[in-house]
Amino acid sequence: MPKPSGSRASAEAGSPASGTGRSTGDAGLDAAEADRRLALDGPNELPRPGTRTLRRVTLDVIREPMFGLLLAAGAIYFVLGDLAEAMMLLAFASLSVGIAIVQEHRSERVLEALRDLTSPRALVIRNGERRRIPGRDVVRGDLIVLAEGDRVAADAILRRSEDLQLDESLLTGESVPVRKRSLSAADDRVELAALPPGGDDLPAVFAGTLVVRGQGIAEVNATGAASRIGRIGQALGGIETATPRLTRETRAIVRTVALVGLACCLVAVLLFGLLRGSWLDAVLAGIALGMSMLPEEFPLVLTVFMVMGAWRLSRARVLTRRAAAIETLGAATVLCTDKTGTLTENRMAIAALQPAGGESLWIDGDSPAAPAGARRLLGLGALACAPEPHDPMEKAFHALHQQWGGELPDPDALRHVWPLRPALLAVGQAWEQSGGTLVVAAKGAPEAIAELCRFDAARRGTLQADVDRLARAGLRVLGVAEARPAAMPAGVRSGSGASADPMPADLTGLDFQYAGLVGLEDPVRDSVPEAVAECRSAGIRVVMITGDYPQTARAIAGKAGIDSGSVMTGTEMARLGDAALAGAIAGVSVFARIMPEQKLQLVQALRSSGEVVAMTGDGVNDAPALKAADIGIAMGGRGTDVAREASAIVLLDDDFGSIVRTVRLGRRIYDNLRKAMTYILAIHVPIAGMALLPLLTGLPIVFWPIHIAFLEMVIDPVCSIVFEAEKEESDVMGRPPRDPESRILSAQVLGWALLQGLLAFAVVAAAYLGAARAGLPEGDIRAIGFVTLILVNLALILVNRSYRVDPVGLLLRPNRALVWVLVAAGGLTALALAWPPAQQVFRFGSFHWRDLAIGTGAAIALAIALDLLKMLWGRRLAG
């Protein structure tokens, strides 16, 4: 490998400002040196302008209207000379703000962890081994391995390259890919900073650019803000924290209720002032009514649910790049998935060899007596693989070849590579052998190999029969062929320039001889049949899309539990127009011999027929389909950076079961968010009603601002923490997908919330009016009304935990957050009722057990009534 010299001496000496540090060699950096450079230069990332500090979170919280109302009420108490109540109100305000700050800050920390997961991955060579690490951990001097579809992690000098082309439009604005070459002896004085992006035939790659063809190895020269993209001030995107449609919907509700509350607040002030003559008390009563009607919990709940939902999905090895996907998950009707690595284990093994003119050899363990034809076929297949393979199929060729005692060729003997092209589904490699002779080995789709070998119709028919026989066993079938071109001129090496290369530009320019077929087996994951069955019960149709032969696709689909009655091929799709295709695919669940670009056509056809499509993909060519799908799902393990960037969800383990778990979690999150919002609307009805009722009846005021502040301390954690932690409904995967156009606060949900709230208000009002009619003192009346409302609040929590009627089961269903909230709320309520100083601040009378008995009876009656109504309403709510 050429080494830089001359003006790069300072770089080789380890200057942090430029260069790569000491020479890495082929083994790359060791772990200790990498850690030292990471500590010296910092992470390979740019500043994130969207990150909110604790100070920023605090400022955002105290700007909320509720906090302003509390401060206004506290100021009025100071004016009235009631110092104790003013201080208590300020304490409650501080506690409420503290709860909100803790929840918001926790969300920010979760977002920060999710941002780390979204950091582009990089394949580096360290200690002689290839390791995939987060892009932020790449350091100067690292050897990074580049392959088609990768996003370059840092500015670097190319040490090796094979047909390497990059899209540098991020830096240049030009979308035409540029070709790259490795560093040569003529570049001994090159400086990376002087090499412009967008230039052809240069030995430099730049952070943020995309590999669109070929492969290479590069030595990192600059990271983070020192890279070219850092110097021109480009920024990386972050994670969305809220669903835009949900945000608009909740903002509209908050705005509407706030306007109604403001009007009621003004009316209350006028009524109280005119009827009772105390305008300061009138303002306090108006503030209390305004606080009771303002559902300021909505924005907090939405943020917490979206962020915590993304965090829960990440714990299931699923990364949510766009929070809007969480909402859309529950509406998916079709799940399009590829086969290899998603439905299967991506653990290829050669199961059969069919040499030309010979008998099939089925592999079962060691095969020391394999005939010469099978050994020759296997050896040619290994020559058609990369010298250091990463593809599971190529690893299988190497493994069996070595197991049979074969020797792998010297990588330095590789003279030319023909990559896969859409027009010819085959790859080829030219190797120089002893004496200067060349052998070209090609492998690929059997029909492509038949084309290279120029088969006539009869030979194609025989080949087709052999392929069908292997494919019916569920094997992926590849053809293998060889060619013997003229010797390469001395001194010419692969990648040294097209002008000196005698190889034809295309494999069809060579005279190939057919060598045989190879059948590879990739077992279906054990969890897949159950996951597919769960999708079917959830009303989600699973569609398998593969480049495999139709018979192979049908066999694998059958093992996975996917309907394999009819199979459509890419060739058949190509004959159909868009309108005809949308109708033809209605009953098809297996698509074979599909080209990557046809996935986009398939997604568009499914969506045009009214389906909500979730789509998996991993390659560069999958990006358009992932972006066009309602939910794009990228493979995090084998997927390319561009596929991940085009997707809404990334599977970190590439397992189909993870997709199903994601759908389950998505439905749970959506359900719990709707339950929380239903509870918020329901509990504000009796609070607002009890703030307004005394003004209309002339009876003692139940709620002053301090009581509302106390209730908000209970409501905030309940709606955001308790409901978020609720487990999913038992039938969450037994329902059909919901209508994607349905609103989370639909007319039915709003009606159910209003009905709950009105019944709760009726129960609390009955207890309050009964106490007043019995002639009890004002403090006792207030205590009975307050205790009843606290217990009614508990009943609403229990009722809204599930759409099902199962009061005993709901009480026993674990929810640690609910236990903590109930203990805290119960303790504070008992303190307010029984501790004399608190009684004075809250204006309660002496504690009586009858107060608790009345409230408990009212809450039980409300829970029973709502459970009876839920029997009629719950099914429609869960749908």
Secondary structure as UniProt FT lines:
FT   HELIX           6..8
FT   HELIX           9..12
FT   TURN            13..14
FT   TURN            26..27
FT   HELIX           31..41
FT   TURN            49..50
FT   HELIX           54..62
FT   HELIX           65..80
FT   HELIX           83..118
FT   STRAND          121..126
FT   TURN            127..128
FT   STRAND          129..134
FT   HELIX           135..137
FT   TURN            140..141
FT   STRAND          143..147
FT   TURN            148..149
FT   STRAND          155..167
FT   HELIX           169..172
FT   STRAND          178..180
FT   HELIX           185..187
FT   TURN            188..189
FT   HELIX           192..194
FT   TURN            197..198
FT   TURN            200..201
FT   STRAND          204..205
FT   TURN            207..208
FT   STRAND          210..222
FT   HELIX           224..226
FT   HELIX           228..231
FT   TURN            232..233
FT   HELIX           244..276
FT   HELIX           279..293
FT   HELIX           297..315
FT   TURN            316..317
FT   STRAND          318..320
FT   HELIX           324..329
FT   TURN            330..331
FT   STRAND          334..338
FT   TURN            340..343
FT   STRAND          349..355
FT   TURN            356..357
FT   STRAND          361..362
FT   TURN            368..369
FT   HELIX           372..383
FT   HELIX           392..403
FT   TURN            404..405
FT   HELIX           411..413
FT   STRAND          414..418
FT   TURN            422..423
FT   STRAND          426..432
FT   HELIX           434..436
FT   STRAND          438..444
FT   HELIX           446..452
FT   TURN            453..454
FT   HELIX           457..471
FT   TURN            472..474
FT   STRAND          476..483
FT   TURN            490..491
FT   TURN            494..495
FT   HELIX           498..500
FT   HELIX           507..509
FT   STRAND          512..521
FT   TURN            526..527
FT   HELIX           528..537
FT   TURN            538..539
FT   STRAND          541..545
FT   HELIX           550..560
FT   STRAND          567..569
FT   HELIX           570..574
FT   HELIX           578..584
FT   TURN            585..587
FT   STRAND          590..592
FT   HELIX           596..608
FT   TURN            609..610
FT   STRAND          613..617
FT   HELIX           620..622
FT   HELIX           623..628
FT   STRAND          631..635
FT   TURN            636..638
FT   HELIX           641..646
FT   STRAND          649..651
FT   HELIX           656..697
FT   HELIX           705..717
FT   HELIX           718..722
FT   TURN            723..725
FT   TURN            730..733
FT   TURN            740..741
FT   TURN            744..745
FT   HELIX           747..773
FT   TURN            774..775
FT   HELIX           778..800
FT   HELIX           807..812
FT   HELIX           816..834
FT   HELIX           836..842
FT   HELIX           849..878
//
